[in-house]
Amino acid sequence: MVHVFYFLLLIALALYTYRIWRKWQADQRQVIKQEQHIHQLQAQHKELERQLELQHFFFSGLRPILREVLERHVQHAATLKDESSSAGQKRESQRSIQENQHLLKLFMEDASKLSKPEDPQFHVQEETIDLNQLLHELHSYVLREKEAQKRPQLNIHFDGPDQREAFYIRSDRQRIMQIFFILIRHSIRYTHHGTMTINYQVLKNALLFTIEDTGLGFTPSEYSGLFHFFRREGKILSLTPAERQLELILAGEIIRHMKGEIQAESREQGGTKFIVKLPYSPLPETGNIEESSRAVEDPTNYDWRGKTILVVEDSRMAYELIKKMFSHSGATFALEPDGIKAVERCKNDDNIDLVLMDIQLPLMDGYKATLEIKKIRPGLPVIAQTANALAGDRKKAREAGCDEYIAKPIDIDEMGEKINQFINHRP
């Protein structure tokens, strides 16, 4: 009996020891899990701190640009309110305000994207651009920037071949303006006197720009990391790292997403040259509309006789294409190049039966123009056209009062169906 007792006691001790060991193992696994969880939280906290630091870094670096855009916005708003301002000054201020709004939005979005650890993706869209008008706007911007930065002794040269009467391309106008806002501003800032030359060439499928100045230069050893760790000799070394490099990083990223190229040449003793190559999709001249539109002849015999369609579009070529596409419909087409004139036309012309409203317009955009038109003539059908084929843009168009929405590039069948849906049902 004694042996049996001890045997049972040993078994009980073994079972108890086994249970203790199993509990210890479970506790150890729990401790390891907790430690892993703590490490994950620490890593997440560290990554969050890094992202916040990056966001602060990038927004601080781009702060001078954002501040300048806002200051100019305020200045132009004051010009509009000033009764002594001429009509020409007010028109220029209206145009500049709209341009500044687009630039500010792009810079804010891009700064946020640059601060993320993954490869930033910048939205690039294609739209029809009047190249001559674009070059004129760039030239005007250079002169305004010279005046804004108070460089009276700086000589500006804007050179390039004489363009034909009409030359249209497809590219992203806002991104092009943003790139040159950065590069031109940068060159003028570090060229107090001397010369700055902007030269352009129209290649077969690309625009080639050269921006050359006689200002402060950078050393050859800094060239390889120009758009990542850019430095200038002289006063720029007293600025923070963000202020002396981030705007060029942004320009380089935008150009890369446009599938373009950028190079830089400089000498430590002075002088810098930026070479920018931006691809584009060529379009024919307005004078050759008939030849270029053979593939888009009206496929349907719409009967819009006696109807007048107002096309609100700042591209003459886009207007001519629409007229050509629906040349057999019997409709009369009219053109207004900006939102303000479109509102006035709809107010004063009762013959307008339908409006094709481009969204990206000078002076007043398509959303605001539609709101104003709907206040005057709530029953007048408005079909929005925009290159931003996003759900948010469709929602904004609806909220503005647009009856329908068409994404660019235009599909002739879709446009024809939507015009036909509304044009014969005007109250």
GUZAFI-739094 format. One line per field, with one value per residue: x, y, z of N, C-alpha, C in turn; residue in three letters. Coordinates in steps of 0.1 Angstrom, whole numbers. Each point is the difference from the previous one (the first is absolute). Example, Ala and Ser with C-alpha at 12.3 -4.5 7.8 and 13.67 -1.06 7.14 Angstrom:
// GUZAFI-739094
n.c1: 132:-4
n.c2: -57:11
n.c3: 78:-7
ca.c1: -9:9
ca.c2: 12:11
ca.c3: 0:0
c.c1: 9:-8
c.c2: 12:11
c.c3: 0:8
type: ala:ser
This chain:
// GUZAFI-739094
n.c1: 8:11:4:-12:1:13:-4:-11:8:9:-10:-5:12:1:-13:3:11:-7:-10:9:6:-12:-3:11:-2:-12:5:10:-10:-8:11:3:-13:0:12:-5:-11:8:8:-11:-6:12:0:-13:3:11:-8:-10:10:5:-13:-3:12:-3:-12:5:9:-9:-9:10:5:-13:2:13:-1:-5:10:9:-5:0:12:3:-5:5:12:-3:-4:11:7:-7:3:12:-8:12:-1:8:-8:10:2:-13:0:11:-5:-11:7:7:-11:-6:10:-1:-13:1:10:-8:-11:6:5:-12:-6:9:0:-13:0:8:-9:-6:1:-12:2:1:-13:4:-12:0:-5:-7:3:-9:12:-3:10:-5:-12:3:7:-11:-7:9:0:-13:0:10:-7:-11:7:5:-12:-6:11:-5:1:0:12:-10:7:-12:4:-10:7:-3:-3:-3:-10:-6:-9:-1:4:-6:1:3:-2:7:-8:-8:4:-1:-11:-4:5:-5:-10:4:3:-10:-9:5:0:-12:-3:8:-7:8:10:2:1:-13:3:-12:4:-8:-2:-6:3:3:5:8:-2:10:1:6:2:6:8:3:-9:-3:11:1:6:10:5:-7:5:6:-1:0:-8:10:12:-9:11:0:10:6:-9:-1:13:-5:-6:-12:3:-11:3:11:-9:-10:0:13:0:-9:7:11:-8:-4:12:4:-10:5:8:3:9:8:8:12:4:12:5:10:7:-10:-14:-13:-1:-13:1:-12:-2:-11:-4:-5:-14:5:-5:-8:3:-6:9:5:-9:-3:13:2:-12:7:8:-5:-3:-10:0:-7:-11:6:-12:9:-8:5:9:3:12:1:12:2:10:12:-3:5:11:-1:-3:11:6:-6:2:12:1:-7:8:-4:1:5:8:-3:13:2:9:2:11:-9:0:6:7:1:2:7:6:0:4:8:3:-12:8:8:1:13:6:11:2:11:7:11:-5:4:4:-8:2:0:4:8:5:0:6:7:3:2:6:6:5:-8:-8:11:0:8:8:5:11:7:13:-6:2:-3:-4:10:5:-5:3:12:1:-4:9:8:-7:11:-6:11:8:10:7:11:5:-6:-10:1:0:9:8:-1:1:9:6:-2:4:8:5:-7:5:4:-3
n.c2: -12:-1:-10:-5:4:-5:-11:0:2:-9:-7:3:-3:-11:-3:3:-7:-9:1:0:-10:-6:3:-4:-11:-1:2:-9:-8:2:-2:-10:-4:2:-7:-10:-1:0:-10:-7:2:-4:-10:-2:1:-8:-8:1:-1:-10:-5:3:-5:-10:-1:1:-9:-7:1:-2:-10:-3:3:3:-11:-7:6:-1:-12:-2:6:-6:-10:4:2:-11:-6:6:-4:-11:2:3:11:4:-14:-1:-1:5:9:3:1:6:7:1:2:9:5:-2:6:10:-1:-2:9:7:-4:2:11:2:-4:6:11:-3:-1:10:3:-7:-11:-3:-6:13:1:7:5:-6:10:-4:11:6:3:13:-5:8:-3:-13:1:6:-10:-8:7:1:-13:-2:8:-7:-11:5:5:-12:-5:11:-4:13:-5:-9:-4:0:-11:1:-11:0:-11:8:-1:-10:5:-13:-4:-12:-2:-12:6:1:10:-4:-12:4:7:-11:-8:8:-1:-13:-4:7:-3:-12:0:6:-8:-8:8:7:-3:6:-13:-2:-11:1:-12:-1:-13:0:-12:-12:-5:10:6:7:2:12:-1:11:1:12:-6:-2:-7:-13:-7:-4:0:12:0:-11:7:7:-10:-4:5:8:6:12:6:6:9:-9:0:12:-5:-5:-13:1:12:-7:-8:2:13:-2:-6:9:10:-6:-1:12:4:-8:5:10:-9:11:9:0:9:0:12:1:12:-4:5:-7:1:0:-12:2:-13:4:-13:5:-13:0:0:0:12:-1:9:11:5:-11:6:4:1:6:4:-5:-3:12:-4:9:-10:10:-2:7:2:10:0:13:-8:6:-5:4:1:-3:6:-1:-12:8:-8:-1:13:2:-8:7:11:-5:-4:11:1:-13:5:11:-3:11:2:3:9:-4:8:6:-2:11:-1:-12:5:10:-9:-9:10:3:-13:3:2:1:-12:1:-3:-1:-3:6:-8:-3:12:10:8:-10:-9:-12:-3:11:-1:-13:2:10:-8:-10:10:2:-12:-4:2:9:-11:-5:-3:-5:6:-10:3:5:-12:7:-9:5:0:-12:-2:6:-6:-11:2:3:-11:-6:-1:1:-10:6:-11:8:-4:8:-8:0:-13:0:9:-6:-11:6:5:-10:-5:12:0:-11:1:11:4
n.c3: 0:7:-7:2:14:2:-6:7:11:-5:-3:12:6:-7:3:13:0:-7:8:10:-6:-2:12:4:-8:5:13:-3:-6:10:7:-8:0:13:2:-8:8:11:-6:-4:13:5:-9:3:13:-2:-7:10:10:-7:-1:13:2:-8:5:12:-3:-7:10:9:-8:-1:13:-4:-7:10:8:-9:-2:13:2:-11:5:12:-6:-7:11:6:-11:1:13:-5:2:4:2:-11:-11:-7:10:0:-13:1:9:-7:-10:7:4:-12:-6:9:-2:-13:-1:8:-7:-12:4:5:-11:-8:8:1:-13:-1:10:-9:7:-5:-12:1:-1:-11:2:-11:-6:-10:-6:-8:-5:0:-8:-9:4:1:-11:-4:6:-5:-12:1:3:-9:-8:3:-2:-11:-3:2:-6:-6:-12:2:5:1:-10:-5:-5:-8:-4:-12:-7:-10:8:-6:-8:-2:12:-1:13:4:12:12:-3:10:-4:-13:4:7:-9:-9:7:2:-12:-5:10:-1:-13:0:10:-8:-8:7:-9:-12:-4:-4:-6:-6:-4:-10:-2:-12:7:-6:12:0:12:-5:13:-1:13:-4:11:4:7:13:1:-4:9:-7:13:-1:-13:4:11:-12:-5:8:-3:-4:-4:5:-6:9:-2:-10:3:1:-11:4:2:7:4:1:2:8:-3:0:12:4:-6:5:11:-2:-4:10:7:-6:5:7:-3:10:-5:7:-3:7:4:8:-10:-4:-1:-3:-5:-1:-3:-5:-1:-5:0:-12:-1:-12:-3:-10:-10:5:-9:6:7:-13:-3:12:-5:-10:10:1:-13:0:9:6:-6:10:5:-1:-11:-1:4:11:-3:12:-6:13:-7:7:-5:-9:1:14:0:-8:8:11:-6:-2:13:2:-11:1:13:-6:11:7:-2:12:1:13:2:8:13:2:-11:5:12:-5:-7:10:6:-11:-2:-3:-11:11:-6:0:11:-8:13:-5:8:-7:5:-8:9:-4:9:-6:12:2:-12:2:12:-6:-9:9:6:-12:-4:10:-10:-1:-9:10:-10:10:-3:4:1:11:-5:10:9:6:-12:-2:12:-2:-11:7:10:-10:-3:-3:-12:-6:-2:-7:0:0:-12:-8:4:-13:2:11:-6:-11:7:8:-11:-7:11:0:-12:-1:13:-6:13
ca.c1: -8:9:6:-11:-2:11:-1:-11:5:9:-8:-6:10:4:-11:0:12:-3:-10:8:8:-8:-4:12:1:-11:4:11:-5:-7:10:6:-10:-1:12:-1:-10:6:9:-8:-4:11:4:-10:2:12:-3:-8:8:8:-9:-3:12:1:-11:4:11:-4:-8:9:8:-8:-7:2:-8:-14:-2:0:-12:-11:2:-4:-15:-5:3:-9:-13:-1:-2:-13:-8:4:-8:9:6:-6:-7:11:6:-9:0:13:-1:-9:8:11:-7:-4:13:6:-8:5:13:0:-5:10:11:-4:-1:13:8:-5:5:14:4:-3:12:0:3:-11:-6:-5:-10:3:-11:2:-10:5:6:5:14:4:-5:8:12:-3:-2:13:7:-6:3:14:1:-6:9:11:-5:-3:12:7:13:0:12:1:-4:-7:-1:-9:3:-5:-4:-13:-10:-11:-12:-7:7:-6:6:-7:9:-6:3:2:13:10:1:6:14:7:-1:11:13:2:1:12:11:0:3:14:6:-4:2:5:-10:-7:-5:-8:0:-8:0:-11:4:-11:-9:4:4:13:2:13:0:14:2:14:0:8:1:2:12:-2:-2:-14:-9:-6:-12:-6:-14:-2:8:5:6:6:10:-4:-11:-9:5:-5:-14:-1:1:-13:-1:9:-1:-12:-7:6:-4:-14:1:5:-10:-11:5:1:-13:-5:9:10:13:6:14:5:14:3:14:1:2:-13:-7:-7:-9:-10:-5:-12:-7:-13:-7:-14:-6:-3:-13:1:-3:-14:-3:-1:-10:-7:8:3:-12:-7:-3:-10:-13:-12:-5:-15:-7:-8:-8:0:-2:-7:6:13:8:11:11:8:12:11:8:-8:0:-10:-13:-2:-2:-14:-8:3:-6:-14:-3:-12:-11:-8:0:9:10:6:12:5:13:1:-12:-7:-7:-10:-11:-6:-6:-12:-9:-5:-4:-11:1:9:-8:8:14:11:8:13:1:13:-1:6:-9:-10:0:-13:-9:-6:-8:-12:-9:-5:-10:-12:-7:-7:-9:1:-4:9:9:15:8:14:11:12:10:1:-10:0:-13:-2:-3:-13:-8:0:-8:-15:-3:0:-12:2:-10:8:14:8:15:9:-4:-15:-6:-10:-13:-5:-4:-12:-12:-3:-6:-13:-8:-5:-2:-14:-9:2:-13
ca.c2: 12:11:2:6:14:8:0:10:13:4:3:12:11:1:7:13:6:1:12:12:2:4:14:8:2:9:13:5:4:13:10:2:7:13:7:3:11:12:4:5:14:9:2:8:13:6:3:11:12:2:6:13:8:2:10:13:3:3:12:11:3:6:11:12:0:1:13:9:-2:6:14:5:-2:11:12:1:3:14:7:-1:8:14:6:7:-9:0:-12:-10:-5:-10:-13:-7:-5:-12:-12:-4:-7:-14:-8:-3:-10:-13:-3:-2:-13:-10:0:-6:-15:-6:-1:-11:-12:-1:-4:-14:-9:-7:8:9:-1:13:0:7:-1:6:9:7:13:9:1:14:6:-5:7:14:0:-2:12:10:-4:3:15:3:-5:10:12:-4:-2:13:-1:10:-1:-13:0:-12:-4:-12:-3:-13:2:5:-10:2:7:-8:-12:-6:-12:-6:-2:5:14:4:-5:7:12:-3:-2:13:9:-3:2:14:7:-4:7:15:2:0:8:14:8:-8:-4:-12:-3:-11:-4:-11:-6:-10:-11:-8:-5:6:14:1:13:2:12:3:12:4:2:-9:-14:-10:-7:-13:-12:0:-2:-14:0:13:1:-6:7:12:11:11:7:13:3:-11:-9:4:-4:-13:-9:-1:11:0:-12:-7:4:-7:-14:0:2:-12:-10:3:-2:-14:-6:4:-8:10:0:13:0:13:3:11:2:5:15:6:-4:-13:-3:-11:-4:-8:-5:-4:-5:4:-6:11:2:8:14:3:1:-13:-7:-9:-12:-7:-5:-10:-12:3:5:-4:-13:-1:11:7:12:11:12:10:0:7:-6:9:-8:8:-7:9:-5:2:-12:-9:5:-3:-15:-3:5:-9:-13:1:9:-4:0:11:9:11:-1:13:-2:10:-5:0:-2:13:3:-10:4:11:-5:-7:10:9:-6:-10:-11:-11:-12:-10:4:-9:8:-5:3:8:12:12:11:-6:-14:-5:-3:13:5:-8:5:13:-2:-6:10:9:-9:-13:-10:-2:-11:2:-12:3:-7:1:-10:-8:-10:-5:0:13:10:-2:5:15:4:-1:10:13:2:-6:-11:-12:1:-8:0:2:4:-1:-11:6:-7:4:14:1:-6:8:12:-4:-3:12:12:0:0:13:5
ca.c3: 0:1:-13:-9:4:-6:-14:-3:3:-11:-12:2:-1:-14:-7:5:-7:-14:-1:2:-11:-11:4:-1:-14:-5:4:-8:-13:2:2:-13:-8:5:-4:-15:-2:5:-10:-11:3:0:-14:-6:6:-6:-14:0:2:-12:-10:4:-2:-14:-4:5:-9:-13:0:3:-12:-10:6:-7:-12:4:5:-12:-7:8:0:-13:-1:8:-7:-12:6:3:-12:-4:9:-2:-10:-9:-10:-13:-4:-3:12:7:-8:3:14:0:-6:9:12:-4:-2:14:7:-5:5:14:3:-4:10:13:-2:-3:12:8:-7:2:14:2:-2:-13:-12:-2:-13:-3:-11:-13:-9:-13:-4:-12:4:-10:3:-1:12:11:-1:4:14:6:-1:9:14:2:2:13:10:1:7:14:8:0:-7:-12:-8:-6:-14:-3:-15:-2:-14:-6:-14:-3:-2:-10:5:9:2:12:5:11:11:12:1:14:4:-7:6:13:-2:-3:12:9:-6:-3:13:6:-7:2:14:2:-10:4:-12:-11:-11:1:-13:-1:-14:-2:-13:-2:-7:-6:10:13:1:6:6:7:8:3:7:4:15:8:-5:10:-3:-8:8:4:-11:-1:9:-1:4:13:11:-8:8:-7:7:5:10:2:10:13:1:5:-11:-7:-9:-11:-9:-2:-12:-12:1:-5:-14:-6:1:-9:-13:-1:-2:-13:-9:-6:5:5:2:5:-2:8:4:13:0:-4:-12:0:-11:1:-14:3:-12:3:-11:-2:-11:-10:-6:-12:1:-2:-14:-6:7:-8:-2:12:6:-8:8:10:-6:8:-4:2:-6:10:-6:10:-8:8:13:2:11:5:4:8:-1:-3:-12:-12:-8:5:-5:-14:-1:3:-11:-11:3:-1:-11:-7:9:-3:11:0:11:5:8:9:4:15:7:2:-13:-2:9:-6:-13:4:6:-10:-12:3:-10:4:4:8:3:2:9:5:15:3:-8:6:7:8:-4:-5:11:4:-12:0:11:-3:-11:5:7:-10:-8:6:-9:-12:2:0:0:4:-6:7:-2:13:0:14:6:7:-10:-4:11:0:-12:3:11:-7:-8:-14:-2:-4:1:-10:3:-11:-13:-2:-8:-9:2:13:-1:-8:7:11:-5:-5:12:6:-9:-5:11:7:4
c.c1: 8:6:-11:-2:10:-1:-11:5:9:-8:-7:10:4:-11:0:12:-2:-9:7:9:-8:-5:12:3:-10:3:11:-4:-7:9:7:-9:-1:12:0:-10:6:10:-7:-5:11:4:-11:1:12:-3:-9:7:8:-8:-3:12:2:-10:5:12:-4:-9:8:8:-8:-8:2:-9:-15:-3:-1:-13:-12:1:-4:-15:-7:2:-10:-14:-2:-1:-14:-10:3:-7:9:7:-7:-6:11:7:-9:-1:13:-1:-10:7:10:-6:-3:13:6:-8:4:13:1:-5:10:12:-3:-2:13:9:-5:5:15:4:-3:12:0:2:-12:-6:-7:-10:4:-11:3:-12:5:5:4:14:4:-5:8:14:-1:-2:13:8:-5:4:14:1:-7:8:12:-4:-3:12:10:14:0:12:2:-6:-7:-1:-9:1:-6:-5:-14:-10:-10:-12:-7:8:-5:7:-9:10:-7:4:4:13:11:2:7:15:7:-2:11:13:3:2:14:12:0:4:15:8:-4:2:6:-11:-6:-7:-9:-2:-9:1:-12:5:-12:-11:3:3:13:2:14:-1:15:1:15:1:10:0:2:13:-2:-3:-15:-9:-7:-12:-8:-14:-4:7:6:6:5:11:-5:-11:-9:4:-5:-15:-1:1:-13:-1:9:-1:-14:-8:5:-3:-14:0:4:-10:-11:4:2:-14:-6:9:10:14:5:15:4:15:3:15:0:1:-12:-5:-6:-9:-8:-5:-12:-6:-13:-7:-14:-5:-4:-14:1:-4:-15:-3:-2:-11:-8:7:1:-13:-7:-4:-11:-12:-12:-6:-15:-6:-9:-7:-1:-2:-8:6:13:8:12:11:9:14:11:9:-9:0:-11:-14:-2:-2:-14:-9:1:-7:-15:-5:-13:-13:-10:0:10:9:5:11:2:12:2:-13:-8:-8:-11:-13:-7:-8:-14:-10:-7:-5:-10:0:8:-9:8:15:9:10:13:2:12:0:7:-11:-10:-1:-15:-10:-7:-9:-14:-10:-6:-11:-13:-9:-9:-10:1:-3:9:10:14:7:15:10:13:10:2:-11:-1:-14:-2:-3:-14:-10:0:-8:-15:-4:-1:-13:1:-10:7:15:7:14:7:11:-14:-2:-12:-14:-7:-5:-13:-12:-4:-6:-14:-10:-7:-4:-14:-10:1:-14:-3
c.c2: 13:3:6:14:9:1:10:14:5:4:14:12:2:8:15:8:3:12:13:3:6:15:9:3:9:14:6:4:13:11:4:8:15:9:3:12:14:5:6:14:10:3:9:15:7:4:12:13:4:7:14:9:3:10:14:5:5:13:12:4:7:12:14:1:2:14:10:-1:7:15:6:-1:12:13:2:2:15:8:0:9:15:6:7:-9:0:-13:-11:-6:-10:-13:-8:-5:-12:-12:-5:-7:-14:-9:-3:-10:-14:-3:-3:-14:-11:-1:-6:-15:-6:-1:-11:-14:-2:-5:-14:-9:-7:10:9:-1:14:-1:9:-3:6:9:7:14:8:3:15:7:-4:8:15:1:-2:12:11:-3:4:15:4:-5:9:12:-4:-2:12:-2:9:-1:-13:1:-13:-2:-12:-2:-13:3:6:-11:3:6:-8:-13:-6:-13:-6:-3:6:14:4:-6:7:14:-1:-2:13:10:-3:4:15:8:-3:8:15:2:1:7:15:10:-9:-4:-13:-3:-13:-3:-12:-5:-10:-11:-8:-4:6:15:1:14:0:13:2:13:2:1:-10:-14:-10:-8:-13:-12:-1:-4:-13:0:12:1:-8:7:13:10:11:6:13:0:-12:-10:4:-4:-14:-10:-1:12:0:-12:-5:4:-7:-15:-1:1:-13:-12:2:-3:-15:-7:5:-7:9:-2:14:-2:14:1:12:1:6:15:8:-5:-14:-2:-12:-4:-10:-5:-7:-6:5:-8:11:-1:9:14:1:1:-13:-8:-10:-13:-8:-6:-10:-13:3:6:-5:-13:-2:13:7:12:10:13:10:1:7:-6:10:-9:10:-7:10:-4:1:-13:-10:4:-4:-15:-4:4:-10:-14:0:9:-3:1:11:11:12:0:14:-3:12:-6:-1:-1:13:3:-10:3:12:-4:-6:10:9:-7:-12:-12:-12:-11:-10:6:-11:7:-7:4:9:12:11:9:-6:-15:-5:-3:13:5:-7:4:13:-2:-6:9:9:-8:-14:-11:-3:-11:4:-14:3:-8:2:-11:-9:-10:-7:1:14:11:-1:5:15:5:0:10:14:2:-6:-11:-13:3:-9:2:1:-11:-4:-12:6:-6:4:15:1:-5:10:14:-3:-2:12:11:2:1:12:5:14
c.c3: 0:-14:-10:3:-7:-15:-5:3:-11:-12:2:-1:-15:-8:4:-7:-14:-2:3:-12:-12:2:-3:-16:-6:4:-8:-14:1:2:-13:-9:4:-4:-15:-3:4:-11:-12:2:0:-14:-7:5:-6:-15:-1:3:-12:-11:4:-2:-15:-5:4:-9:-13:-1:4:-12:-11:5:-8:-13:3:5:-12:-8:7:0:-13:-2:7:-8:-12:5:3:-13:-5:7:-2:-11:-10:-10:-13:-3:-3:12:7:-8:3:14:1:-6:9:13:-3:-1:14:7:-4:5:15:3:-4:10:13:-2:-2:13:9:-6:2:14:3:-3:-14:-11:-3:-15:-2:-11:-12:-10:-14:-4:-13:5:-13:4:0:13:12:1:4:15:8:0:9:15:3:4:14:12:3:8:15:9:-1:-6:-12:-8:-7:-14:-4:-15:-1:-15:-5:-15:-1:-3:-10:7:11:2:14:4:11:11:12:2:14:5:-6:7:14:-1:-2:11:9:-6:-3:13:6:-7:3:14:2:-11:3:-11:-10:-10:4:-14:1:-15:-2:-15:0:-8:-5:10:14:-1:8:5:6:8:5:7:3:15:7:-6:11:-5:-9:8:5:-11:0:9:-1:5:12:11:-7:10:-9:8:5:10:2:11:14:2:5:-12:-8:-10:-12:-9:-4:-12:-13:0:-6:-15:-7:1:-10:-14:-3:-3:-13:-11:-8:6:4:3:5:-3:8:2:14:0:-5:-13:1:-12:3:-14:3:-13:4:-12:-2:-12:-10:-5:-12:2:-2:-14:-7:7:-8:-3:12:6:-9:8:10:-6:8:-5:0:-6:10:-7:11:-7:9:14:0:12:3:5:8:1:-4:-11:-13:-8:5:-5:-15:-2:3:-11:-12:2:-2:-10:-8:8:-3:11:-3:12:3:10:10:7:15:7:1:-13:-3:8:-7:-13:3:6:-11:-13:3:-10:4:5:8:1:2:8:3:14:2:-10:7:6:9:-5:-3:11:4:-11:0:11:-4:-12:5:9:-10:-8:5:-9:-12:3:-1:1:3:-8:8:-2:13:1:14:6:7:-9:-5:11:1:-12:3:10:-6:-8:-14:-1:-4:0:-10:3:-13:0:-4:-9:-8:2:13:0:-8:7:11:-5:-5:11:5:-9:-4:11:8:3:-7
type: met:val:his:val:phe:tyr:phe:leu:leu:leu:ile:ala:leu:ala:leu:tyr:thr:tyr:arg:ile:trp:arg:lys:trp:gln:ala:asp:gln:arg:gln:val:ile:lys:gln:glu:gln:his:ile:his:gln:leu:gln:ala:gln:his:lys:glu:leu:glu:arg:gln:leu:glu:leu:gln:his:phe:phe:phe:ser:gly:leu:arg:pro:ile:leu:arg:glu:val:leu:glu:arg:his:val:gln:his:ala:ala:thr:leu:lys:asp:glu:ser:ser:ser:ala:gly:gln:lys:arg:glu:ser:gln:arg:ser:ile:gln:glu:asn:gln:his:leu:leu:lys:leu:phe:met:glu:asp:ala:ser:lys:leu:ser:lys:pro:glu:asp:pro:gln:phe:his:val:gln:glu:glu:thr:ile:asp:leu:asn:gln:leu:leu:his:glu:leu:his:ser:tyr:val:leu:arg:glu:lys:glu:ala:gln:lys:arg:pro:gln:leu:asn:ile:his:phe:asp:gly:pro:asp:gln:arg:glu:ala:phe:tyr:ile:arg:ser:asp:arg:gln:arg:ile:met:gln:ile:phe:phe:ile:leu:ile:arg:his:ser:ile:arg:tyr:thr:his:his:gly:thr:met:thr:ile:asn:tyr:gln:val:leu:lys:asn:ala:leu:leu:phe:thr:ile:glu:asp:thr:gly:leu:gly:phe:thr:pro:ser:glu:tyr:ser:gly:leu:phe:his:phe:phe:arg:arg:glu:gly:lys:ile:leu:ser:leu:thr:pro:ala:glu:arg:gln:leu:glu:leu:ile:leu:ala:gly:glu:ile:ile:arg:his:met:lys:gly:glu:ile:gln:ala:glu:ser:arg:glu:gln:gly:gly:thr:lys:phe:ile:val:lys:leu:pro:tyr:ser:pro:leu:pro:glu:thr:gly:asn:ile:glu:glu:ser:ser:arg:ala:val:glu:asp:pro:thr:asn:tyr:asp:trp:arg:gly:lys:thr:ile:leu:val:val:glu:asp:ser:arg:met:ala:tyr:glu:leu:ile:lys:lys:met:phe:ser:his:ser:gly:ala:thr:phe:ala:leu:glu:pro:asp:gly:ile:lys:ala:val:glu:arg:cys:lys:asn:asp:asp:asn:ile:asp:leu:val:leu:met:asp:ile:gln:leu:pro:leu:met:asp:gly:tyr:lys:ala:thr:leu:glu:ile:lys:lys:ile:arg:pro:gly:leu:pro:val:ile:ala:gln:thr:ala:asn:ala:leu:ala:gly:asp:arg:lys:lys:ala:arg:glu:ala:gly:cys:asp:glu:tyr:ile:ala:lys:pro:ile:asp:ile:asp:glu:met:gly:glu:lys:ile:asn:gln:phe:ile:asn:his:arg:pro
